[in-house]
C-alpha cells in the first residue's frame, strides 16, 4: 500500500482539475460531492498506508516513493519524492479525515452561493498543497506545498472579495506569510551549503552524527522558526490569522484546525535532530515565544464579541502551547496536542458556522443566547468541544495540554506558570462564549429587523450535511486523548508510534521532579480548568461580578493598528527611500556606465570610415610610432 502513497495528494489534485474543467457543468451540489469523494478517497489510501506501516517494526517504518528527478543541477540533486513514516502519515490522517468532514459540511453551508463550484475547487487545491507539504521527502518538496498552502489561503480567505474586509484579509495573509517564507528559504540555503543535500534523512543524519556544527544547526533552527511563526501565527507574525475569519466558516475550520496553521509545528518536529544539535538557547527562544503568544492571544480572546474571532485568537493561543512543547523538547506532546486540537477546534469552528447559518449570518455573540433550545445538536456538540479545549477530563484536550505543561515544568517553571495562566484564561473565555451563545436569555428577536425578518427571527438547526461532521468530531474530541494516556508506558501509544522520528531529540524528564509528581501537576491542571469555568459562570451567568473587558483587549492590544501605522508611516517612507536609492544610485551607476561606453564607442566609430587610404594612413602612423619607440628607448 505504501507504494501507492502518491495517490494521497493526486486524488485531491484530480478533484481540483475536474472542477476547473467541468465545474460549471457540475454545478451544485455535484461539484461539492466530487471534491468530497476525492478527499475521502485520499483518506482511505492514508488509512491503508497507516496499517501497512503499523504492521512493520519501528526500524522499517520509513518508505520513500520517488516520482522523478526534479532538479538535477550540479551538486544539487532533488527528487520529487514522497516520504511515508509515522509523522507524515499521522499528519495526512487528520488532514484528509477532517478535510473530508469539512468538505461535507461545506456542501450544506455554501448552499445557494453563486460561486459554489469555485469554492470546492479551492478546497481541493488547498488539501493537495497541504499533503505535499507533509509528505515531502525533502525541504524543497515541502516548500512546494508550503508555498501552495500560502497561495491557496489567499483565495478562500478573500472568497467574498466584493467585501473590502475580505479582500484586505486575503492580502494580509499572503504578505505576512512571505516574511515567514524568507526564513524557510534561508534555512534551506544554510542546510544545503552545510550538508550538500535538502533531503530530511541527509540533514537529520548529519545532525545526529555531529556532521552539523552547533552554530549552523542554530541558524537553520531559528530560520525554520521564523518560517513557522508566519505559517503558524506566532508573535510577531500572528496578525493575519484573526482577519482570516472573513472567509467562509469551512475555510476557517480548514485553515485553523487541520491544515495551514499546523505547518510550522510539523516542520520543526520533522527537523527535531537539527533543533537538538543547536545551542540550548534556541529551544528557549522557541518555548518563550510560544508561551508569550499563548498568553497574549488568550487575553485578547477574553474581550471579543465575534463568535469566530474568539476561536481565532484561541487558535493562536493553542498554537503557542505547541511551540512551548517544541521548545521544551516535547515533540510527541506537540503532535499530540496538534491532533486533539484538530478535533475540537474543527468542531468549534464548524459549530460556530452552524450557529451563524442558523442565525441568518449573525456573528455577534451579544445578539445570541439560549440557542441550545432551538439548535440542540449544534449546542450539544459545541459544548463537548468547549469541555475539550477548556481542559476538563476525560476530554481530549485535557490529556494533551497536561503533557505539554508537564514538560514545561521540567524545562522552565516560569514558562510553565505562563502556560497555567493561559489554561485558566482558556477555560474562562470559552465558558464565556458558551454562556453568551447557548445559555441565558434569547436576544436574537431584538435585532430581527436588521435581518429583514418579519416578526420573530427564530434560529434553526442546520441540515444533516452540517451536523453529521459535528457529531463525528464530538466523538473524536471525547476519545482522542486515548492515544497518549499518562498511566503507564503501555498507554503511551503515540509516543511509541512516533519514536522512529523523534527518539533522538525527545527530552528525557523521567528523573525530574515534575515527572515524579505528575499526578500532583495533573490534579492542579484540573483545578485550574474548573476555576476558570467557575469564574466565567459567576461573571456571565450568575452576574456576581462585573465583566472585565477593557477596550484595549477588544482592540487586540492595538498591535495590529500599531503595525499598520509603522508600515504605512515610517515603513512606507523607508520603502520609498530604498526605491529611490535603487532608481537613482544603483540604476544610475549601471546606466551611467552604459552611457559612457556608448559615447566612447561613438567616437571610435568615426575612424571606421571604410576608406582604404584612411586605413593605410593609420598603418603608416602606427609604423612611425613603433620605430620612434625603438629609437627613443635606446637614447633614453
Buried (B, 14 or more C-beta within 10 A) or exposed (E): BBEBBBBBBBBBBBBBBBBEEBBEEBEBBBBBBBBBBBBBBBBBBBBBBBEBBEEEEBEEBBBBBEEEEBEEEEEEBBBBBBBBBBBBBBBBBBBBBBBBBBBBBBBBBBBEBEEBBBBBBBBBBBBBBBBBBBBBBBBBBBBBBBBBBBBBBBBBBBBBBEEEEBBBBBBBBBEBBEBBBBBBBBBBBBBBEBBBBBBBBBBBBBBBEEBBEBEBBBBBBBBBBBBBBBBBBBBEBBBBBBBBBBBBBBBBBBBBBBBBBBBBBBBBBBBBBBBBBBBEEBBBBBBBBBBBBBBBBBBBBBBBBBBBBBBBBBBBBBBBBBBBBBBBBBBBBBBBBBBBBBBBBBBBBBBBBBBBBBBBEBBEBEBBBBBBEBBEBBBBBBBBBBBBBBBBBEBBBBBBBBBBBBBBBBBBEEBBBBBBBBBBBBBBBBBBBBBBBBBBEBBBBEBBEEEEBEEEBBBEBBBEBBBBBBBBBBBBBBEBBEBBBBEEEEBBEBBBBBBBBBBBBBBEBEEBEBBEBBEEBBEBBBEBBBBBBBBBBEBBBEEEEEEEBEEEBBEBBBBBEEBBEEEEEEEEEEEEEEEEEEEEEEEEEEEEEEEEEEEEEEEEEEEEEEEEEEEEEEEEEEEEEEEEEEEEEEEE
